Amino acid sequence: MGNVQLDDEALERYSRQLLMPAFDVKGQQRLLQSSVLVVGAGGLGCPVVLYLAAAGLGRLRVFDPDRVELANLQRQIAFSMADLGRPKAEVLCERASAINPHVTLQPRIEMLDPDSLRIEVKCVDLVIDASDNFATRFAVNNACVEAGVPLLSGAAIRAEGQVVLFHPASQAGGCYQCLYSNTDEPELGCSDAGVMGPLVGMIGTVQAMEAIKWLSGVGRGLAGRLLVLDAWQMQWRELRLVADQDCPVCRGVTA
């Protein structure tokens, strides 16, 4: 695919990014030609989609079957009282399009079954998991490993968060299944354990930054590294990931 030409409006719109020598026009062109699937339009998905759209990503597919509720407004910054009862993915895409009408935004409000998820993942350059439950995360991970598409995963609860990038072409960090195993124990969500609003903004913003870096080819990515945040102490930790040689998902696929 050839480079996308930037017209005068694009040069002005993205001028603050273009000023950086490491990013420059080539980085912007890569973004404009990129396609990303975002799973989840909640606390993490809101900053992810808004920032990626503002940065000039070419195409964003946003999946979330939920509708806006009053309890979401404490942290899901794309929504307002007027949006109560509306599909999150639809509203989020509207807000992002209002920021940058040149980005192709495609909301999906139905549940993703494994077959449709596989099809969607194969059509993008990067998948961003901004969901809030293990079932979805495992399903997304399986589809990404099968398709060989990088997965940028984020999670947040209470005042703790994490971000990690899994790249199937690299054995260094394995996959999401290597990091977490399926469990029968009850899963705590934000409605059970609580969550601080700014925390999801911090984690979602890191995901957006990492996506821009990965797609533009600028900077050091998070492949094989897990960032963990304790927001109460405002302390980040970095953990080096090791692939599980007995992982039932990526064993033999990334070898």
ChimeraX commands (.cxc) that place a marker at each C-alpha (Angstrom):
marker #1 position 0.00,0.00,0.00 radius 0.5
marker #1 position 1.37,3.41,-0.93 radius 0.5
marker #1 position 1.76,6.28,1.48 radius 0.5
marker #1 position -1.30,8.42,2.16 radius 0.5
marker #1 position -0.77,12.01,1.09 radius 0.5
marker #1 position -1.44,14.63,3.77 radius 0.5
marker #1 position -3.43,17.66,2.61 radius 0.5
marker #1 position -3.22,21.10,4.21 radius 0.5
marker #1 position -5.94,20.34,6.74 radius 0.5
marker #1 position -4.24,17.11,7.84 radius 0.5
marker #1 position -0.88,18.86,8.13 radius 0.5
marker #1 position -2.45,21.42,10.46 radius 0.5
marker #1 position -4.59,18.91,12.39 radius 0.5
marker #1 position -1.64,16.61,13.15 radius 0.5
marker #1 position 1.03,19.31,13.26 radius 0.5
marker #1 position 2.02,18.72,16.89 radius 0.5
marker #1 position 2.75,15.07,16.12 radius 0.5
marker #1 position 4.49,15.86,12.85 radius 0.5
marker #1 position 6.88,18.23,14.62 radius 0.5
marker #1 position 8.60,15.30,16.35 radius 0.5
marker #1 position 11.45,13.95,14.19 radius 0.5
marker #1 position 10.96,10.38,15.41 radius 0.5
marker #1 position 7.30,10.41,14.31 radius 0.5
marker #1 position 7.22,12.84,11.38 radius 0.5
marker #1 position 5.13,12.34,8.23 radius 0.5
marker #1 position 5.98,8.65,7.91 radius 0.5
marker #1 position 4.57,7.87,11.34 radius 0.5
marker #1 position 1.39,9.75,10.52 radius 0.5
marker #1 position 1.02,7.94,7.21 radius 0.5
marker #1 position 1.35,4.59,8.98 radius 0.5
marker #1 position -1.41,5.58,11.40 radius 0.5
marker #1 position -3.70,6.70,8.60 radius 0.5
marker #1 position -3.29,3.30,6.92 radius 0.5
marker #1 position -3.85,1.29,10.10 radius 0.5
marker #1 position -6.92,-0.57,11.29 radius 0.5
marker #1 position -7.66,-1.38,14.93 radius 0.5
marker #1 position -10.31,-3.45,16.68 radius 0.5
marker #1 position -11.27,-2.16,20.15 radius 0.5
marker #1 position -13.18,-4.64,22.32 radius 0.5
marker #1 position -14.98,-2.67,25.01 radius 0.5
marker #1 position -16.36,0.88,25.00 radius 0.5
marker #1 position -16.27,1.51,28.75 radius 0.5
marker #1 position -13.76,3.08,31.10 radius 0.5
marker #1 position -10.74,1.88,29.12 radius 0.5
marker #1 position -12.32,2.01,25.68 radius 0.5
marker #1 position -13.38,5.64,25.97 radius 0.5
marker #1 position -9.89,7.19,26.18 radius 0.5
marker #1 position -8.49,4.60,23.78 radius 0.5
marker #1 position -10.96,5.41,21.01 radius 0.5
marker #1 position -10.99,9.18,21.57 radius 0.5
marker #1 position -7.22,9.51,21.53 radius 0.5
marker #1 position -6.68,7.18,18.58 radius 0.5
marker #1 position -9.32,9.00,16.56 radius 0.5
marker #1 position -7.79,12.35,17.46 radius 0.5
marker #1 position -4.34,11.07,16.45 radius 0.5
marker #1 position -5.59,10.14,12.98 radius 0.5
marker #1 position -5.87,6.37,12.99 radius 0.5
marker #1 position -7.38,5.15,9.73 radius 0.5
marker #1 position -10.13,2.76,10.86 radius 0.5
marker #1 position -11.51,1.88,14.26 radius 0.5
marker #1 position -13.91,-0.99,14.88 radius 0.5
marker #1 position -15.54,-0.68,18.31 radius 0.5
marker #1 position -17.38,-3.61,19.88 radius 0.5
marker #1 position -19.55,-3.44,22.99 radius 0.5
marker #1 position -23.05,-4.89,23.53 radius 0.5
marker #1 position -23.78,-2.76,26.63 radius 0.5
marker #1 position -25.78,0.42,27.01 radius 0.5
marker #1 position -24.91,3.53,29.00 radius 0.5
marker #1 position -25.96,3.44,32.65 radius 0.5
marker #1 position -25.86,6.10,35.35 radius 0.5
marker #1 position -23.09,4.28,37.24 radius 0.5
marker #1 position -20.87,4.46,34.14 radius 0.5
marker #1 position -20.65,8.25,34.17 radius 0.5
marker #1 position -18.18,8.32,37.07 radius 0.5
marker #1 position -15.41,7.03,34.81 radius 0.5
marker #1 position -16.58,6.54,31.19 radius 0.5
marker #1 position -15.78,10.02,29.99 radius 0.5
marker #1 position -17.32,9.89,26.52 radius 0.5
marker #1 position -20.86,9.64,27.91 radius 0.5
marker #1 position -23.32,12.10,29.43 radius 0.5
marker #1 position -26.75,12.02,31.06 radius 0.5
marker #1 position -28.33,12.45,27.63 radius 0.5
marker #1 position -26.81,9.10,26.55 radius 0.5
marker #1 position -28.43,6.93,29.24 radius 0.5
marker #1 position -29.88,3.81,27.64 radius 0.5
marker #1 position -28.02,4.23,24.35 radius 0.5
marker #1 position -25.48,1.68,23.03 radius 0.5
marker #1 position -22.00,2.52,24.29 radius 0.5
marker #1 position -20.20,1.65,21.05 radius 0.5
marker #1 position -22.54,3.86,19.03 radius 0.5
marker #1 position -22.20,6.87,21.34 radius 0.5
marker #1 position -18.44,6.51,21.62 radius 0.5
marker #1 position -18.03,6.44,17.85 radius 0.5
marker #1 position -20.19,9.54,17.56 radius 0.5
marker #1 position -18.00,11.40,20.06 radius 0.5
marker #1 position -14.81,10.30,18.31 radius 0.5
marker #1 position -16.18,11.28,14.90 radius 0.5
marker #1 position -17.02,14.73,16.25 radius 0.5
marker #1 position -13.33,15.10,17.14 radius 0.5
marker #1 position -12.04,13.78,13.82 radius 0.5
marker #1 position -14.54,13.16,11.02 radius 0.5
marker #1 position -11.81,11.76,8.76 radius 0.5
marker #1 position -11.44,8.56,10.79 radius 0.5
marker #1 position -13.61,5.60,9.79 radius 0.5
marker #1 position -15.47,4.52,12.93 radius 0.5
marker #1 position -17.56,1.36,12.91 radius 0.5
marker #1 position -19.58,0.52,16.04 radius 0.5
marker #1 position -20.90,-2.97,16.70 radius 0.5
marker #1 position -23.38,-3.53,19.53 radius 0.5
marker #1 position -23.97,-7.28,19.27 radius 0.5
marker #1 position -22.15,-9.96,21.24 radius 0.5
marker #1 position -19.06,-11.35,19.53 radius 0.5
marker #1 position -19.20,-15.12,19.11 radius 0.5
marker #1 position -15.90,-16.98,18.51 radius 0.5
marker #1 position -16.45,-17.29,14.75 radius 0.5
marker #1 position -17.23,-13.61,14.14 radius 0.5
marker #1 position -14.39,-12.64,16.45 radius 0.5
marker #1 position -11.93,-14.66,14.36 radius 0.5
marker #1 position -13.13,-12.92,11.19 radius 0.5
marker #1 position -12.87,-9.45,12.73 radius 0.5
marker #1 position -9.40,-10.01,14.15 radius 0.5
marker #1 position -8.01,-11.13,10.80 radius 0.5
marker #1 position -9.04,-7.80,9.25 radius 0.5
marker #1 position -7.05,-5.48,11.55 radius 0.5
marker #1 position -3.44,-4.62,12.36 radius 0.5
marker #1 position -3.92,-4.54,16.14 radius 0.5
marker #1 position -6.53,-5.61,18.68 radius 0.5
marker #1 position -7.02,-3.58,21.85 radius 0.5
marker #1 position -8.73,-5.43,24.68 radius 0.5
marker #1 position -10.57,-2.89,26.81 radius 0.5
marker #1 position -13.11,-5.38,28.14 radius 0.5
marker #1 position -13.94,-6.05,31.78 radius 0.5
marker #1 position -14.19,-9.83,32.11 radius 0.5
marker #1 position -11.97,-12.88,31.71 radius 0.5
marker #1 position -14.30,-14.71,29.32 radius 0.5
marker #1 position -13.98,-11.95,26.73 radius 0.5
marker #1 position -10.25,-11.55,27.31 radius 0.5
marker #1 position -9.58,-15.26,26.80 radius 0.5
marker #1 position -11.73,-15.32,23.66 radius 0.5
marker #1 position -9.96,-12.29,22.21 radius 0.5
marker #1 position -6.58,-13.78,23.05 radius 0.5
marker #1 position -7.44,-17.05,21.33 radius 0.5
marker #1 position -8.50,-15.23,18.16 radius 0.5
marker #1 position -5.36,-13.07,18.13 radius 0.5
marker #1 position -3.01,-16.02,18.58 radius 0.5
marker #1 position -4.79,-17.93,15.82 radius 0.5
marker #1 position -4.63,-14.96,13.43 radius 0.5
marker #1 position -1.12,-13.85,14.42 radius 0.5
marker #1 position -2.37,-10.35,15.29 radius 0.5
marker #1 position -0.84,-8.36,18.19 radius 0.5
marker #1 position -3.02,-7.91,21.28 radius 0.5
marker #1 position -2.77,-4.85,23.52 radius 0.5
marker #1 position -4.47,-5.71,26.81 radius 0.5
marker #1 position -5.47,-3.40,29.66 radius 0.5
marker #1 position -7.28,-3.94,32.94 radius 0.5
marker #1 position -8.25,-1.80,35.94 radius 0.5
marker #1 position -9.99,-2.41,39.26 radius 0.5
marker #1 position -10.03,-0.60,42.60 radius 0.5
marker #1 position -6.90,1.60,42.22 radius 0.5
marker #1 position -4.78,-0.97,40.39 radius 0.5
marker #1 position -4.21,-1.38,36.67 radius 0.5
marker #1 position -2.05,-3.11,34.13 radius 0.5
marker #1 position -1.09,-2.89,30.45 radius 0.5
marker #1 position 0.69,-5.48,28.29 radius 0.5
marker #1 position 1.28,-6.17,24.61 radius 0.5
marker #1 position 1.28,-9.74,23.32 radius 0.5
marker #1 position 2.83,-10.31,19.91 radius 0.5
marker #1 position 2.21,-13.81,18.50 radius 0.5
marker #1 position 5.30,-13.60,16.29 radius 0.5
marker #1 position 7.45,-13.41,19.42 radius 0.5
marker #1 position 7.83,-16.23,21.94 radius 0.5
marker #1 position 9.24,-13.90,24.58 radius 0.5
marker #1 position 6.04,-13.03,26.42 radius 0.5
marker #1 position 3.66,-15.77,25.34 radius 0.5
marker #1 position -0.02,-14.81,25.33 radius 0.5
marker #1 position -2.75,-13.75,27.75 radius 0.5
marker #1 position -3.44,-17.39,28.58 radius 0.5
marker #1 position 0.20,-17.73,29.72 radius 0.5
marker #1 position -0.32,-14.86,32.16 radius 0.5
marker #1 position -3.70,-15.98,33.49 radius 0.5
marker #1 position -5.27,-19.42,33.57 radius 0.5
marker #1 position -8.97,-20.15,33.34 radius 0.5
marker #1 position -10.41,-20.25,36.81 radius 0.5
marker #1 position -13.68,-21.32,38.38 radius 0.5
marker #1 position -13.30,-18.79,41.18 radius 0.5
marker #1 position -15.81,-15.88,41.22 radius 0.5
marker #1 position -14.53,-12.94,39.20 radius 0.5
marker #1 position -14.66,-9.52,40.84 radius 0.5
marker #1 position -15.71,-6.64,38.63 radius 0.5
marker #1 position -15.98,-2.91,39.18 radius 0.5
marker #1 position -19.54,-3.35,40.47 radius 0.5
marker #1 position -18.19,-5.65,43.18 radius 0.5
marker #1 position -14.80,-4.22,44.12 radius 0.5
marker #1 position -15.13,-0.62,42.90 radius 0.5
marker #1 position -12.79,1.43,40.73 radius 0.5
marker #1 position -11.43,4.97,40.71 radius 0.5
marker #1 position -12.43,6.97,37.65 radius 0.5
marker #1 position -9.03,8.49,36.82 radius 0.5
marker #1 position -7.42,5.04,37.02 radius 0.5
marker #1 position -9.22,3.72,33.93 radius 0.5
marker #1 position -8.30,6.95,32.15 radius 0.5
marker #1 position -4.64,6.40,32.99 radius 0.5
marker #1 position -4.63,2.79,31.79 radius 0.5
marker #1 position -6.68,3.55,28.68 radius 0.5
marker #1 position -4.41,6.44,27.79 radius 0.5
marker #1 position -1.34,4.20,28.11 radius 0.5
marker #1 position -3.06,1.73,25.79 radius 0.5
marker #1 position -3.67,4.50,23.26 radius 0.5
marker #1 position -0.04,5.62,23.43 radius 0.5
marker #1 position 1.24,2.07,23.03 radius 0.5
marker #1 position -1.06,1.54,20.05 radius 0.5
marker #1 position 0.28,4.68,18.36 radius 0.5
marker #1 position 3.86,3.55,19.00 radius 0.5
marker #1 position 3.23,0.06,17.68 radius 0.5
marker #1 position 1.40,1.13,14.54 radius 0.5
marker #1 position 3.77,3.97,13.66 radius 0.5
marker #1 position 6.91,1.97,14.44 radius 0.5
marker #1 position 8.21,4.59,16.87 radius 0.5
marker #1 position 9.66,3.97,20.33 radius 0.5
marker #1 position 10.05,0.86,22.45 radius 0.5
marker #1 position 6.88,-1.19,22.67 radius 0.5
marker #1 position 5.53,-3.24,25.56 radius 0.5
marker #1 position 5.92,-6.64,23.89 radius 0.5
marker #1 position 6.92,-9.10,26.59 radius 0.5
marker #1 position 6.62,-6.49,29.35 radius 0.5
marker #1 position 3.77,-6.07,31.84 radius 0.5
marker #1 position 3.26,-2.63,33.40 radius 0.5
marker #1 position 1.45,-2.68,36.74 radius 0.5
marker #1 position 0.14,0.48,38.41 radius 0.5
marker #1 position -0.70,1.05,42.08 radius 0.5
marker #1 position -2.49,4.38,41.83 radius 0.5
marker #1 position -2.79,4.85,45.61 radius 0.5
marker #1 position 1.02,4.89,45.83 radius 0.5
marker #1 position 1.40,6.25,42.26 radius 0.5
marker #1 position 3.94,3.55,41.59 radius 0.5
marker #1 position 4.57,1.67,38.34 radius 0.5
marker #1 position 6.25,-1.72,38.24 radius 0.5
marker #1 position 7.52,-3.56,35.18 radius 0.5
marker #1 position 7.49,-7.35,34.99 radius 0.5
marker #1 position 9.20,-9.39,32.31 radius 0.5
marker #1 position 6.85,-12.01,30.87 radius 0.5
marker #1 position 7.86,-15.57,30.07 radius 0.5
marker #1 position 5.89,-17.81,27.71 radius 0.5
marker #1 position 4.31,-20.91,29.26 radius 0.5
marker #1 position 5.69,-23.85,27.28 radius 0.5
marker #1 position 2.57,-25.86,28.20 radius 0.5
marker #1 position 0.09,-23.13,27.23 radius 0.5
marker #1 position -2.86,-24.75,25.43 radius 0.5
marker #1 position -3.39,-21.62,23.29 radius 0.5
marker #1 position -0.03,-20.41,22.00 radius 0.5
marker #1 position 2.09,-23.57,22.37 radius 0.5
marker #1 position 3.16,-24.62,18.90 radius 0.5
marker #1 position 1.57,-21.54,17.30 radius 0.5
marker #1 position 4.31,-19.05,18.16 radius 0.5
marker #1 position 7.09,-21.65,17.96 radius 0.5
marker link #1:1,2 radius 0.2
marker link #1:2,3 radius 0.2
marker link #1:3,4 radius 0.2
marker link #1:4,5 radius 0.2
marker link #1:5,6 radius 0.2
marker link #1:6,7 radius 0.2
marker link #1:7,8 radius 0.2
marker link #1:8,9 radius 0.2
marker link #1:9,10 radius 0.2
marker link #1:10,11 radius 0.2
marker link #1:11,12 radius 0.2
marker link #1:12,13 radius 0.2
marker link #1:13,14 radius 0.2
marker link #1:14,15 radius 0.2
marker link #1:15,16 radius 0.2
marker link #1:16,17 radius 0.2
marker link #1:17,18 radius 0.2
marker link #1:18,19 radius 0.2
marker link #1:19,20 radius 0.2
marker link #1:20,21 radius 0.2
marker link #1:21,22 radius 0.2
marker link #1:22,23 radius 0.2
marker link #1:23,24 radius 0.2
marker link #1:24,25 radius 0.2
marker link #1:25,26 radius 0.2
marker link #1:26,27 radius 0.2
marker link #1:27,28 radius 0.2
marker link #1:28,29 radius 0.2
marker link #1:29,30 radius 0.2
marker link #1:30,31 radius 0.2
marker link #1:31,32 radius 0.2
marker link #1:32,33 radius 0.2
marker link #1:33,34 radius 0.2
marker link #1:34,35 radius 0.2
marker link #1:35,36 radius 0.2
marker link #1:36,37 radius 0.2
marker link #1:37,38 radius 0.2
marker link #1:38,39 radius 0.2
marker link #1:39,40 radius 0.2
marker link #1:40,41 radius 0.2
marker link #1:41,42 radius 0.2
marker link #1:42,43 radius 0.2
marker link #1:43,44 radius 0.2
marker link #1:44,45 radius 0.2
marker link #1:45,46 radius 0.2
marker link #1:46,47 radius 0.2
marker link #1:47,48 radius 0.2
marker link #1:48,49 radius 0.2
marker link #1:49,50 radius 0.2
marker link #1:50,51 radius 0.2
marker link #1:51,52 radius 0.2
marker link #1:52,53 radius 0.2
marker link #1:53,54 radius 0.2
marker link #1:54,55 radius 0.2
marker link #1:55,56 radius 0.2
marker link #1:56,57 radius 0.2
marker link #1:57,58 radius 0.2
marker link #1:58,59 radius 0.2
marker link #1:59,60 radius 0.2
marker link #1:60,61 radius 0.2
marker link #1:61,62 radius 0.2
marker link #1:62,63 radius 0.2
marker link #1:63,64 radius 0.2
marker link #1:64,65 radius 0.2
marker link #1:65,66 radius 0.2
marker link #1:66,67 radius 0.2
marker link #1:67,68 radius 0.2
marker link #1:68,69 radius 0.2
marker link #1:69,70 radius 0.2
marker link #1:70,71 radius 0.2
marker link #1:71,72 radius 0.2
marker link #1:72,73 radius 0.2
marker link #1:73,74 radius 0.2
marker link #1:74,75 radius 0.2
marker link #1:75,76 radius 0.2
marker link #1:76,77 radius 0.2
marker link #1:77,78 radius 0.2
marker link #1:78,79 radius 0.2
marker link #1:79,80 radius 0.2
marker link #1:80,81 radius 0.2
marker link #1:81,82 radius 0.2
marker link #1:82,83 radius 0.2
marker link #1:83,84 radius 0.2
marker link #1:84,85 radius 0.2
marker link #1:85,86 radius 0.2
marker link #1:86,87 radius 0.2
marker link #1:87,88 radius 0.2
marker link #1:88,89 radius 0.2
marker link #1:89,90 radius 0.2
marker link #1:90,91 radius 0.2
marker link #1:91,92 radius 0.2
marker link #1:92,93 radius 0.2
marker link #1:93,94 radius 0.2
marker link #1:94,95 radius 0.2
marker link #1:95,96 radius 0.2
marker link #1:96,97 radius 0.2
marker link #1:97,98 radius 0.2
marker link #1:98,99 radius 0.2
marker link #1:99,100 radius 0.2
marker link #1:100,101 radius 0.2
marker link #1:101,102 radius 0.2
marker link #1:102,103 radius 0.2
marker link #1:103,104 radius 0.2
marker link #1:104,105 radius 0.2
marker link #1:105,106 radius 0.2
marker link #1:106,107 radius 0.2
marker link #1:107,108 radius 0.2
marker link #1:108,109 radius 0.2
marker link #1:109,110 radius 0.2
marker link #1:110,111 radius 0.2
marker link #1:111,112 radius 0.2
marker link #1:112,113 radius 0.2
marker link #1:113,114 radius 0.2
marker link #1:114,115 radius 0.2
marker link #1:115,116 radius 0.2
marker link #1:116,117 radius 0.2
marker link #1:117,118 radius 0.2
marker link #1:118,119 radius 0.2
marker link #1:119,120 radius 0.2
marker link #1:120,121 radius 0.2
marker link #1:121,122 radius 0.2
marker link #1:122,123 radius 0.2
marker link #1:123,124 radius 0.2
marker link #1:124,125 radius 0.2
marker link #1:125,126 radius 0.2
marker link #1:126,127 radius 0.2
marker link #1:127,128 radius 0.2
marker link #1:128,129 radius 0.2
marker link #1:129,130 radius 0.2
marker link #1:130,131 radius 0.2
marker link #1:131,132 radius 0.2
marker link #1:132,133 radius 0.2
marker link #1:133,134 radius 0.2
marker link #1:134,135 radius 0.2
marker link #1:135,136 radius 0.2
marker link #1:136,137 radius 0.2
marker link #1:137,138 radius 0.2
marker link #1:138,139 radius 0.2
marker link #1:139,140 radius 0.2
marker link #1:140,141 radius 0.2
marker link #1:141,142 radius 0.2
marker link #1:142,143 radius 0.2
marker link #1:143,144 radius 0.2
marker link #1:144,145 radius 0.2
marker link #1:145,146 radius 0.2
marker link #1:146,147 radius 0.2
marker link #1:147,148 radius 0.2
marker link #1:148,149 radius 0.2
marker link #1:149,150 radius 0.2
marker link #1:150,151 radius 0.2
marker link #1:151,152 radius 0.2
marker link #1:152,153 radius 0.2
marker link #1:153,154 radius 0.2
marker link #1:154,155 radius 0.2
marker link #1:155,156 radius 0.2
marker link #1:156,157 radius 0.2
marker link #1:157,158 radius 0.2
marker link #1:158,159 radius 0.2
marker link #1:159,160 radius 0.2
marker link #1:160,161 radius 0.2
marker link #1:161,162 radius 0.2
marker link #1:162,163 radius 0.2
marker link #1:163,164 radius 0.2
marker link #1:164,165 radius 0.2
marker link #1:165,166 radius 0.2
marker link #1:166,167 radius 0.2
marker link #1:167,168 radius 0.2
marker link #1:168,169 radius 0.2
marker link #1:169,170 radius 0.2
marker link #1:170,171 radius 0.2
marker link #1:171,172 radius 0.2
marker link #1:172,173 radius 0.2
marker link #1:173,174 radius 0.2
marker link #1:174,175 radius 0.2
marker link #1:175,176 radius 0.2
marker link #1:176,177 radius 0.2
marker link #1:177,178 radius 0.2
marker link #1:178,179 radius 0.2
marker link #1:179,180 radius 0.2
marker link #1:180,181 radius 0.2
marker link #1:181,182 radius 0.2
marker link #1:182,183 radius 0.2
marker link #1:183,184 radius 0.2
marker link #1:184,185 radius 0.2
marker link #1:185,186 radius 0.2
marker link #1:186,187 radius 0.2
marker link #1:187,188 radius 0.2
marker link #1:188,189 radius 0.2
marker link #1:189,190 radius 0.2
marker link #1:190,191 radius 0.2
marker link #1:191,192 radius 0.2
marker link #1:192,193 radius 0.2
marker link #1:193,194 radius 0.2
marker link #1:194,195 radius 0.2
marker link #1:195,196 radius 0.2
marker link #1:196,197 radius 0.2
marker link #1:197,198 radius 0.2
marker link #1:198,199 radius 0.2
marker link #1:199,200 radius 0.2
marker link #1:200,201 radius 0.2
marker link #1:201,202 radius 0.2
marker link #1:202,203 radius 0.2
marker link #1:203,204 radius 0.2
marker link #1:204,205 radius 0.2
marker link #1:205,206 radius 0.2
marker link #1:206,207 radius 0.2
marker link #1:207,208 radius 0.2
marker link #1:208,209 radius 0.2
marker link #1:209,210 radius 0.2
marker link #1:210,211 radius 0.2
marker link #1:211,212 radius 0.2
marker link #1:212,213 radius 0.2
marker link #1:213,214 radius 0.2
marker link #1:214,215 radius 0.2
marker link #1:215,216 radius 0.2
marker link #1:216,217 radius 0.2
marker link #1:217,218 radius 0.2
marker link #1:218,219 radius 0.2
marker link #1:219,220 radius 0.2
marker link #1:220,221 radius 0.2
marker link #1:221,222 radius 0.2
marker link #1:222,223 radius 0.2
marker link #1:223,224 radius 0.2
marker link #1:224,225 radius 0.2
marker link #1:225,226 radius 0.2
marker link #1:226,227 radius 0.2
marker link #1:227,228 radius 0.2
marker link #1:228,229 radius 0.2
marker link #1:229,230 radius 0.2
marker link #1:230,231 radius 0.2
marker link #1:231,232 radius 0.2
marker link #1:232,233 radius 0.2
marker link #1:233,234 radius 0.2
marker link #1:234,235 radius 0.2
marker link #1:235,236 radius 0.2
marker link #1:236,237 radius 0.2
marker link #1:237,238 radius 0.2
marker link #1:238,239 radius 0.2
marker link #1:239,240 radius 0.2
marker link #1:240,241 radius 0.2
marker link #1:241,242 radius 0.2
marker link #1:242,243 radius 0.2
marker link #1:243,244 radius 0.2
marker link #1:244,245 radius 0.2
marker link #1:245,246 radius 0.2
marker link #1:246,247 radius 0.2
marker link #1:247,248 radius 0.2
marker link #1:248,249 radius 0.2
marker link #1:249,250 radius 0.2
marker link #1:250,251 radius 0.2
marker link #1:251,252 radius 0.2
marker link #1:252,253 radius 0.2
marker link #1:253,254 radius 0.2
marker link #1:254,255 radius 0.2
view
